[in-house]
Amino acid sequence: MGGETQSRMSSKSNYPKLSAGPVGKQIHHIAKERLGQFTSDGQYEQQGLLPKLYEGRASGESCIKLSVYSPPNLSRPTFKDATSHDFEPTKVGKEFGPSWSTHWFKVQLTVPSDLKDKKHLELHWDANNEGLIWTKDGHPLQGLTGGGERTEWVLPESFRDGKEHMFYIEMACNGMFGNPPGGDQIQPPKPDKYFKLKKADIVAVNLEARALYFDFWIIGDAAREFPEDSWEEHEALQVCNSIMDAFVAGNGSKDSIQQCRKIARKYLGDSVDSAEVYGTSQEAIVSGIGHCHIDTCWLWPWAETKRKIARSWSNQCDLLDRYPEHRFCASQAQQYKWLEQLYPSVYDRVKSQVKKGKFHPIGGSWVEHDTNMPSGESLVRQFLYGQRFFESHFGERCTTFWLPDTFGYSTQLPQLCRLAGMSRFFTQKLSWNNINAFPHTTFNWVSLDGSQVICHMAPSETYTAEAHFGDVKRSVTQHKSMDQDPTSLLVFGKGDGGGGPTFQHIEKLRRCRGISDKIGLLPRIKMGESVDDFFARLEKKAEQGTEYVTWYGELYFELHRGTYTTQAKNKRNNRTSEVMLHDIEYLSTLASIKSSLKGEKSGYKYPKKHIDDMWENVLLCQFHDCLPGSSIEMCYDDSDELYAEVFTTGEKLLADAMSALGFSMDTSDRDTMVALNTLPWARSQITELPATANTSQFGLVSGETGIAEVKPLTSATTSFASVKEIKKGVFQLKNSQYKIEVEGGTITSLYDIAAHRELIPKGQKANQYVIFDDKPLYWQAWDVEVYHLNSRQGLKPGKTIITEHGPHRVAVETEQKISDNSWVKTTISLAAAIPSHTSFVEMHAEVEWRETMKFLKVEFPIDITNTSASYETQFGIVRRPTHYNTTWDMAKFEVCCHKWADLSEAGYGVSVLNDSKYGFATCGNVMRLSLLRAPKAPDAHADMGRHHIRWALLPHSGPLGQATVRTAFEFNNPMKVHSHPTPAEVAPLMSAFRIEGSEGLVLDTVKRGEDDEDVSRADLPVRKGKSVILRVYDALGGRARGFLRWGPLKVAKVWKCNILEDDLEALE
């Protein structure tokens, strides 16, 4: 006990007793910078991996014989037409052009004997422009992008037989983003670009070297992007350097490449060469979905878009076959329709992939449309035509509204989405805000009526992700809703100009998943699911109690505010076509049910096909780069042609419907003269009568919906208007409601006689033209920046003359110089007041506009104070600040309105009406209507030329109300004079559909049911009988009660329905 000693044996260790020599600390930044040598094309290219990617290459006429047919006049012939012509021999090194031309190549390919046994053969074709590979039988196979992007086509196994095989390549002389003249892609396209065919090679690919390339790329990204104080970053750097050392030691041999891949697996795991990498059970919070955003027009015309669709979607069908985990979504029913019409074999491939659940139609709309400027009914039709197409062609409606690239989102979209069967919304454009960062990623978006959709904005902040390591990483680091839900979508694939995901994208994502499972730290991504699967999980969490944050009202985009104004003609055509379609559907509906009322057969048939054609053209022109004015000039040549078709067809449809209802355009007989009121309330107006009427110049037109009476006005009429020069250069226009003083083209006084109120602040001028310097930071056609307001200059006064002396209407005209090249001639008119109707002051401007980077507006200082102004939006009102208290308020220095904007205080207000404009601003008490811009990119001639613009000032007693709403409708759709031999006979039918009750209710649309047996085009199941769709909304933003009346019509059933015309609830 005690004192004993025990022998203690140390554990055996192979740790060396003696140092082998000095070992220094790795210099971290040098080791990291070294990585670029391995895969770069710089001075060490030949010592790195790149030369090992290919095992063999063959080119020249011995293996690839080329001949070409070049169609004349920039035409784009069909395969059948093109291949019927003679082909001339050609070769690599030749140039082809000019811009927008097409060249068809016949390729006669023979795989040489030294390559036919190689594991993987590709054709590499690069002319730095887009192309499409066709079989000799006329079936598109795959698109080509050029410029090093998507230049490869995997050769079929059958080509290895040593025989000659023929196929065709259709070359489009444009790049992915059109034909910009240099590095700035938004500049107007260069018309004379030529493209050199740089490469047409048969290439044997070393698949292991290619796989190592992706291994090294993604591990290198981990070394570059993981935090430097993390072991994961240090480990990635060691693995990369070990790979490079092994490659050098083995002199880049095949064995060394295998050894390098073995080292890479220490960081990536063992499954990255297949879809099995996604087979682990760990939870993934990032969902990858392939996408190909194809702008239906932008820096290229529609004709090129049609080819982009075939190129892009054929690529995806190929990738869906090669990569089991790949899933792809595509929106825009219009693009599917074009594909079906022009490339039926590609459409069949798409449809097959849809059936397999791999290719996902999404979005539910006709195109990815602008949501600021289309009318409410246009937004309805985007969904109606889109959803009907998807249902009739693929058997299902969409549940997710997909709109990643539009320039702001109307407050009414959630309600319309829900009425169209969609409860989900995806976008990301607000990440471009240049003043305030939008604060949410996943949230409930709530519309005016309280309807909501669940909205997700990809935290990677793009819909064209390159599937980089950083894209996956940012899906968490930039996620702003982690407290509620950490999951996100990663939408990847070449976009805007089309293309979609590449095999490189899919290979990179496999390795990202491998890192997440093997190492950690990187968010885990999963593939193989749909966008709907992602949203279904979000909705499930909401059902289980997750409270997502809410955003009420519009998603205002703090950029691209100039798109409310650019391309004025295009915007006017949009408004005009919307009004025309309203009248066509209303009159055609009445004409088609006339026989039901009178119990007699009618030869008139509701012109469904023609109406569909008109709507599809209008909806197409509402694409988010067409209507906003941000496309090249060729696109507006296209839209001008489409609108011309719309108006030609529309005039014929109107004439046919009116003829069926007994109307005539012959107004020579005063006794049969009537007017047509297509709006759902009684109205009156003083109008010029046709010269053929052999009567007074003016008439009072008044009446309920349908037939309106025309009373020629004489000088003895009690209501009058007068004009006189009250002092040198100052003119007074007066009726029983207002006294107006005009000086030099501006309104210096507007006095409401009944209210005893002067509306123009003392010393200020309304209807004052102001011009601004307009040079945004970059996006010319798109943007107007807040600093442009500092450059305000008022136009100098012009000489004013009296052009109409009354007594029914008076007017003065002023011509003002804008610059040496531009002028504006303005007519200010005032009609005699109509009892019980509020009159307005009307302005008509004829503008010759030849400016450069200038912005013309007209402003109205009003003696009214309010911190918010009201603007018409689709089916409602949106209120916006008139102050700059916060940056969120200031960001709305230019906003979108429809037919009116209003500034009111308790008891009084003033509305500004317009017939074709959308840009507006209210700053303090100054209301400012945007008229014309002059950007020079991407259309160098945007808005140049002659313009005719109408607007009006409508003062009103009391708050904003139905007078503004109705007068704006009337201002945009004035009654026209026709003749009818027996108006009393048709009057009951013409006024059959009306609404009574709250004055805020608007019966906005009267149309036939889409699937009525006498109307249907048999795309969906037919419904027996005749139905009429009546669309009603409250224009003032409250709850209202009203009663629908249908006069003498015999109505069997009434159903409440959604905008897809599904029966929802039977009404008594």
ABEGO torsion letter per residue (X at the ends): XEGBBBBBBBBBBABBABBAEBBBBBBAAAAAAAAAAAABABAAAAABAAAAABABBBBEAAABBBBBBBBBGGBBBBAAAAAABBBBBBBBGBBBOBBGBBBBBBBBBBBBAAAAABABBBBBBBAGBBBBBBBAAGBBABBBAEGGBGABBBBBAAAAAGBBBBBBBBBBBBBAAEBBABABAABBBBAABBBBBABBBBBBBBAAAAAAAAAAAAAAAAAAABBAABAAAAAAAAAAAAAAAAAAAAGGBAAAAAAAAAAAAAAAEAAAABAAAAABABBBABBBBBBBBBBABBABBAAAAAAAAAAAAAAAAAAAAABAABBBBBBGAAAAAAAAAABAAAAAAAAAAAAAGABBBBGGBABBBBAAABBAAAAAAAAAAAAAAAAAAAGBBBABBBBAABBEBBAAAAAAAAAAGBABBBBAAAAABAABBBABABBBBBBAAGBBBBBBBBAAGBAABAGBAAAAAAAAAABAAAAABABBBBBBEBBGAEGEBBAAAAAAAAAAAAAAAAAEGBBBBBBGBBAAAAAAAAAAAAAAGBBBBBBBEBBBBBBGAAAAABGAAAAAAAAAAAAAAAAAAAAAAAAAAAAAAAGBBBABBBBAAAAAAAAAAAAAAABAAAAAGABBAAAAAAAAAAAAAAAAAAAAAAAAAAAAAGBBABAABAAABBBBBABABBBBBBBBBBAAAGBBABBBBBEBBEBBBBBBBBAABABBBBBBBABBGBBBBBBAABBBBBBGGBBABBBBAAAGBBABBBGBBBGBBBBBBBBBAABAAABBBAAAAAABBBBBBBBBBBABAOAABBBBBBBBBABAABBBBBBBBBBBBBBGBBBBBBBBBBBBBBBBGBBBBBBBBBBBBBABBBBBBBGEBBBBBABAABAAAAAAABBBBBABBBBBBBGBBBBBBBAABABBBBBEABBBBBABBBBAOABAABGBEBBBBBBBBBBBBEBBBAAAAAAAAAAABBBBBBBBABAAAAAAAAAABBBBEBAABBBABBBBBAABAAABAGABBBBBEBBBBBBBBBAAGBBBBBBBBAEABBBABBBBBBAAGBBABBBX
